Amino acid sequence: MSSLDAAIAARLKRDEAGLVPAVVQDATSRAVLMVGWMDDEALHRTLTTGRSTFWSRSRGEYWVKGETSGHTQHVREVRLDCDGDTLLVVVDQVGAACHTGATTCFDQDLLT
């Protein structure tokens, strides 16, 4: 059971797997760095540790951004959108945000 504040938990609209998308934005440049997934426990850990923590859908476990790569995210603020179905995590990024080594996961593949 998560220790997420009940008032916050009540506002979240989760998908069928209990997850909410978390858009991560650089606090200085305002660039969108990446998108991850959080459940109540990942959000609780993010809010209490100040480190971005996500639920890995592929590995089925929690992961702290930068734990193995050293490319950490120090959380400045977390916001919930008006519908309660998306989080915005504003961070100070240290190193690359993308697992490919790119600054952001949105550096390639401009569609329009």
N, C-alpha and C positions, 0 to 999 in steps of 0.2 A: 504494500500500500504506500502511496506517495504521501509526502508531507507538504505538498503544494497547498498554499492557502486556499481554503474552501471557497472564498469569494472569487478568487481568480479562476479556480477550477470550474465554478458554476458558469462563468462567462465563455468558456472555450467550446467551440463547435468542432468536434473531432470527426475524422473519417471513420470508416468501418473498422479500421485497425487501431483506433484510439489515438491517431496522430494528427498533428497540426503542422502545416508547412511553416518554416521559419526562414524568412528572407534576411540575409546578412548584408549589412551595408557598412562601408568604411566611414568612420566618424569625421575624418578630415576631408577626404576627396568626395564623399557622398556616393562613390561608385558602388554598385551592387556587386558583391563579391561571390556569393554562392547562395544556394538554397539547401536547407537540411530539413529534417523531420524531428519533431519533439512530441513526446507524450508528457503526461503530467510530471513524471519523475525527472525527465530530462530538463523540463522547464524549471522545476524546483532546484535542481543542481545548478543550472545556469544562473538563476537568481541569487542563490546563496553563495556560490563560489566565485562569481564574476568571470568564469571561463565558459565559453560556448560548449554545451554538451548536447549531443544529438542521439537519436535512436537510429542505428544502422539497420535499414530494412534488409539489406543483403546478408549481413553477418548475424543479425538477430541479437545485437548487444549495444550497450551504450558506448559512445566514444567522445572523448574530449578533443576538440580541434587542436592539433599541434602536439598531442601527447607522444606521438612517434616521430613526426616530421620536424618538430620544433617550430613550426609555423603557427603560432598561437593567436588566439583572439581574446582580447581583454574587453569585457562587456562594459559599455558605458550606460546603455539603457536598453530596455525591452519594452516594446509597445504592442498592444493588441489592436487589430483593426476594428472598424465600426461593426462588422458582422460577427466578430469573435472567431473567425475561421482562419486567420493568418497572423503570424507574429512577425514583427520587425525587430531585428537584433542589431543594434548599432555598436560597432566595435572599433578598437584600435588593433589593426592587423599587424602582426610581426611576420614578415616573410610572405611567401605566396599563399593565396587563399585556395587555389585550385590544386587538386591532386596531380595535375599534369605539370605543375611548376609555374603556371601562369599566375599573374597578379590576381586575376578574377576568372571565374568560370565562364564569363561572358565575353572574353576577348576575341573569340573566333565566331565564324558562321553568322555573319550579318545577313539576315533574311530579306530585308528591304532597304 
